[in-house]
């Protein structure tokens, strides 16, 4: 399996969170949003030119900036 950044997923694609490419502060913020290692995540959409990205974790929809989303490392579902 290959590990990619959340921003590299296609709209509508699902993946499993495998880690964070960030410091403790950003990791804690992501975990507070419900984005944790081992959780399934689905990219609902991204805006043009590095705009915000919307994801679904469980029954919750979360929006985050492109920079924050680029720190979420995922393994795409087959």
Backbone as CSV, one residue per row, in Angstrom:
resi,resn,N_x,N_y,N_z,CA_x,CA_y,CA_z,C_x,C_y,C_z
1,UNK,0.841,-1.193,0.000,0.000,0.000,0.000,0.878,1.245,0.000
2,UNK,0.394,2.276,-0.648,1.176,3.500,-0.662,0.529,4.567,0.209
3,UNK,1.370,5.372,0.804,0.942,6.437,1.702,0.977,7.745,0.927
4,UNK,-0.149,8.485,0.933,-0.229,9.764,0.233,-0.851,10.801,1.147
5,UNK,-0.728,12.040,0.761,-1.349,13.128,1.501,-2.845,13.172,1.186
6,UNK,-3.636,13.652,2.109,-5.085,13.774,1.922,-5.412,14.615,0.690
7,UNK,-4.625,15.628,0.397,-4.909,16.492,-0.755,-4.763,15.741,-2.080
8,UNK,-4.041,14.618,-2.093,-3.828,13.857,-3.318,-4.975,12.901,-3.635
9,UNK,-5.927,12.741,-2.723,-7.087,11.887,-2.997,-8.017,12.576,-3.986
10,UNK,-8.685,11.785,-4.797,-9.708,12.325,-5.694,-10.980,12.599,-4.886
11,UNK,-11.792,13.537,-5.356,-13.067,13.807,-4.696,-13.901,12.532,-4.668
12,UNK,-14.445,12.205,-3.498,-15.261,11.008,-3.336,-14.470,9.770,-2.952
13,UNK,-13.139,9.862,-2.933,-12.303,8.707,-2.611,-12.171,8.543,-1.095
14,UNK,-12.152,7.285,-0.645,-12.015,6.964,0.773,-10.615,6.436,1.067
15,UNK,-10.198,6.598,2.314,-8.876,6.146,2.727,-8.873,5.933,4.232
16,UNK,-7.771,5.383,4.738,-7.552,5.203,6.171,-6.407,6.111,6.598
17,UNK,-6.606,6.833,7.680,-5.559,7.721,8.190,-4.436,6.859,8.773
18,UNK,-3.192,7.103,8.334,-2.054,6.320,8.817,-1.059,7.158,9.616
19,UNK,-1.192,8.470,9.596,-0.282,9.301,10.384,-0.390,10.763,10.012
20,UNK,0.405,11.583,10.707,0.439,13.022,10.470,1.877,13.449,10.219
21,UNK,2.064,14.284,9.217,3.378,14.817,8.888,3.460,16.223,9.477
22,UNK,3.354,16.293,10.814,3.295,17.593,11.476,3.791,17.477,12.913
23,UNK,3.866,18.622,13.562,4.260,18.660,14.960,3.107,18.302,15.880
24,UNK,3.374,18.358,17.168,2.379,17.965,18.171,1.137,18.856,18.133
25,UNK,1.307,20.154,17.945,0.169,21.080,17.951,-0.828,20.785,16.850
26,UNK,-0.328,20.634,15.630,-1.218,20.352,14.498,-1.852,18.976,14.639
27,UNK,-1.083,18.002,15.124,-1.627,16.651,15.325,-2.756,16.676,16.342
28,UNK,-2.576,17.427,17.422,-3.614,17.530,18.454,-4.866,18.199,17.888
29,UNK,-4.688,19.204,17.042,-5.833,19.893,16.441,-6.600,18.946,15.512
30,UNK,-5.871,18.166,14.722,-6.519,17.201,13.835,-7.286,16.150,14.633
31,UNK,-6.685,15.660,15.716,-7.364,14.668,16.557,-8.600,15.257,17.207
32,UNK,-8.558,16.544,17.559,-9.728,17.208,18.143,-10.875,17.302,17.133
33,UNK,-10.544,17.311,15.838,-11.570,17.336,14.783,-12.084,15.939,14.472
34,UNK,-11.536,14.916,15.151,-11.982,13.546,14.932,-11.146,12.788,13.922
35,UNK,-10.080,13.418,13.428,-9.213,12.773,12.440,-8.079,12.106,13.205
36,UNK,-8.184,10.786,13.350,-7.218,10.019,14.144,-6.658,8.866,13.312
37,UNK,-5.476,8.402,13.692,-4.854,7.266,13.016,-5.772,6.055,13.120
38,UNK,-5.983,5.371,11.998,-6.843,4.193,11.956,-8.269,4.473,11.528
39,UNK,-8.676,5.751,11.510,-10.051,6.105,11.138,-10.202,6.165,9.626
40,UNK,-11.382,5.792,9.153,-11.727,5.935,7.738,-12.077,7.396,7.474
41,UNK,-11.642,7.898,6.342,-11.903,9.289,5.978,-12.279,9.319,4.502
42,UNK,-13.189,10.205,4.142,-13.611,10.327,2.750,-13.476,11.789,2.339
43,UNK,-12.772,12.032,1.248,-12.633,13.401,0.740,-13.877,13.729,-0.061
44,UNK,-14.618,14.729,0.396,-15.849,15.107,-0.286,-15.577,16.098,-1.406
45,UNK,-14.594,16.968,-1.202,-14.299,17.946,-2.242,-13.190,18.887,-1.827
46,UNK,-12.552,19.443,-2.821,-11.512,20.432,-2.597,-11.732,21.603,-3.521
47,UNK,-11.308,22.771,-3.090,-11.479,23.965,-3.907,-10.287,24.145,-4.832
48,UNK,-10.492,24.883,-5.865,-9.472,25.194,-6.861,-8.350,26.034,-6.239
49,UNK,-7.132,25.834,-6.685,-5.966,26.636,-6.279,-5.685,26.586,-4.770
50,UNK,-5.557,25.405,-4.231,-5.177,25.200,-2.835,-6.161,25.802,-1.839
51,UNK,-7.432,25.730,-2.156,-8.461,26.211,-1.255,-8.788,25.150,-0.216
52,UNK,-9.813,25.392,0.612,-10.177,24.441,1.664,-10.665,23.103,1.120
53,UNK,-10.512,22.073,1.963,-10.895,20.704,1.617,-11.944,20.237,2.618
54,UNK,-12.988,19.575,2.129,-14.039,19.044,2.988,-13.909,17.525,3.022
55,UNK,-13.929,16.975,4.241,-13.831,15.526,4.416,-14.958,15.044,5.319
56,UNK,-15.208,13.746,5.273,-16.208,13.122,6.139,-15.500,12.058,6.974
57,UNK,-15.641,12.186,8.292,-15.080,11.217,9.233,-16.256,10.688,10.036
58,UNK,-16.615,9.423,9.816,-17.821,8.890,10.462,-19.032,9.616,9.900
59,UNK,-19.821,10.212,10.764,-21.005,10.968,10.343,-20.759,12.475,10.355
60,UNK,-19.514,12.883,10.546,-19.176,14.296,10.684,-18.457,14.814,9.450
61,UNK,-18.852,15.990,8.999,-18.164,16.659,7.900,-17.281,17.752,8.492
62,UNK,-16.038,17.789,8.019,-15.061,18.730,8.541,-14.412,19.452,7.371
63,UNK,-14.265,20.771,7.498,-13.552,21.554,6.509,-12.210,21.968,7.094
64,UNK,-11.168,21.938,6.261,-9.844,22.355,6.733,-9.087,22.990,5.583
65,UNK,-8.105,23.787,5.931,-7.287,24.430,4.918,-6.394,23.442,4.193
66,UNK,-5.914,23.852,3.047,-5.060,23.007,2.218,-3.783,22.610,2.963
67,UNK,-3.189,23.547,3.699,-1.957,23.258,4.438,-2.152,22.187,5.499
68,UNK,-3.243,22.277,6.235,-3.540,21.291,7.274,-3.828,19.930,6.635
69,UNK,-4.603,19.922,5.551,-4.943,18.668,4.871,-3.703,17.995,4.293
70,UNK,-2.717,18.779,3.892,-1.505,18.198,3.313,-0.673,17.457,4.351
71,UNK,-0.946,17.678,5.629,-0.213,17.009,6.708,-0.838,15.690,7.130
72,UNK,-2.041,15.404,6.615,-2.735,14.152,6.945,-2.302,13.087,5.940
73,UNK,-1.623,12.050,6.424,-1.158,10.973,5.559,-2.171,9.833,5.597
74,UNK,-2.567,9.372,4.430,-3.615,8.348,4.316,-3.165,7.222,3.394
75,UNK,-3.851,6.093,3.520,-3.653,4.947,2.642,-4.969,4.719,1.906
76,UNK,-4.994,5.002,0.599,-6.257,4.884,-0.151,-6.832,3.473,-0.112
77,UNK,-8.177,3.381,-0.080,-8.862,2.085,-0.136,-8.735,1.529,-1.544
78,UNK,-8.742,0.206,-1.645,-8.632,-0.436,-2.965,-9.974,-0.558,-3.612
